[in-house]
Amino acid sequence: MNRDSRIYIAGHQGMVGSAILNNLNAKGYQNLILKTHQELDLIDSNAVKQFFENEDPEYVILAAAKVGGIVANNTYRADFIYENLMIQTNVIHQAFLHRVKKLLFLGSTCIYPRDSPQPIKEEYLLTDPLEYTNEPYAIAKIAGIKMCESYNLQYGTNFIAVMPTNLYGPRDNFNLETSHVLPALIRKIHLGKALEENDWIAIADDFNRRPLEGMDGSQGKKQMLAILSKYGIKPISNQMNSDLQNEEDFKNVSVEIWGSGKQIREFLWSDDMAEACAFLMENIDFIDLIPKDQPENEVRNSQINIGTGREITIAHLAEIVKIIIKFEGKLVFNTSKPEGTARKLTDVSKLRALGWKYSVELDEGINRLYRWYKSSIYHTTNVR
């Protein structure tokens, strides 16, 4: 890519797309094509066709997707498979028709089997059943990988598929109904800290910026306390009917975490992911990603993992967040709740062999994200 190349970033307002946008801006790319969801609905094939005809991008970064945590994936199964299939099908096909020079398709490491050997190599794709709770989303992303491979093989396109591990960073989803584990931990423990300090200004500010079930900070303390309790943030004494005037009522607070805490995950700072994507767009082509040991007539597993190659238990992760936020209360693990795959660590040797490695360690990334979270929520309000 040249600095004046016409580059379309699909999904530039999300955590992934915004990180890539910031990265390319910092590198001096001057001709970035951006459309909000309101301006361009990627599920609408006619609208996507018209967009490509009008804008004629040379490069495409497909970061637009419907994403969410365990609850969202398992509850809205039809929405996740339909919307993601439509988005990627429309964009990838139009990129082919309009002779786009290179396309980068972003998926997720949830495409790999639930009980995959660890660390997970690209070659493990489609070797065993998927994790049930996110199966529709994973199948859609697998279809995107196969679309890229198939168009490359049949038509000679240059479409690359990358599979980032669990991402976190600015503009993450902190909605406790749909968020992934790390932003959920940060928000819940932040609210737990505010509750133990009897800081209703902070709680109301949080509700104002990110309403919970439609409730903002204009509600009374009792109403907000009831919502907090629903999401597992509550006084250990559970004095729900107190007059809420005694600060001692909230000195001992517990925060509930789904699962046993034994699940093992890998986390990658979103800016590192963006740097990896830019590196691949600037330096790597599809032909560089074809496994050397495969027969020429059986090209598969050309996707590339993006991650750190380092892992942590959810319990340890929660303790790190607790220390950073300075929460003094108790973490309670609810084993009746779903917790997903037991372990998910990516093998990133393929990416490292190409010349890229992550730079932000997890504790530093969580510190950065918590600073961003606090700066994006605070403003004064009255609490009754």
Sequence and secondary structure as in RCSB ss.txt:
>XXXX:A:sequence
MNRDSRIYIAGHQGMVGSAILNNLNAKGYQNLILKTHQELDLIDSNAVKQFFENEDPEYVILAAAKVGGIVANNT
YRADFIYENLMIQTNVIHQAFLHRVKKLLFLGSTCIYPRDSPQPIKEEYLLTDPLEYTNEPYAIAKIAGIKMCES
YNLQYGTNFIAVMPTNLYGPRDNFNLETSHVLPALIRKIHLGKALEENDWIAIADDFNRRPLEGMDGSQGKKQML
AILSKYGIKPISNQMNSDLQNEEDFKNVSVEIWGSGKQIREFLWSDDMAEACAFLMENIDFIDLIPKDQPENEVR
NSQINIGTGREITIAHLAEIVKIIIKFEGKLVFNTSKPEGTARKLTDVSKLRALGWKYSVELDEGINRLYRWYKS
SIYHTTNVR
>XXXX:A:secstr
  TT  EEEETTTSHHHHHHHHHHHHTT   EE   TTT  TT HHHHHHHHHHH  SEEEE       HHHHHH
SHHHHHHHHHHHHHHHHHHHHHTT SEEEEE  GGGS TT  SSB GGGTTSS   GGGHHHHHHHHHHHHHHHH
HHHHH   EEEEEE EEE TT    TTT  HHHHHHHHHHHHHHHHTT HHHHHHHHHHS BTTB TTS HHHHH
HHHHHTTEEETT  TTS S  GGGGSSEEEEEES S  EE EEEHHHHHHHHHHHHHH  GGGGS TTS TT   
   EEES S  EEHHHHHHHHHHHHT  SEEEEETTS    SB  B  HHHHHHT      HHHHHHHHHHHHHH
TT       
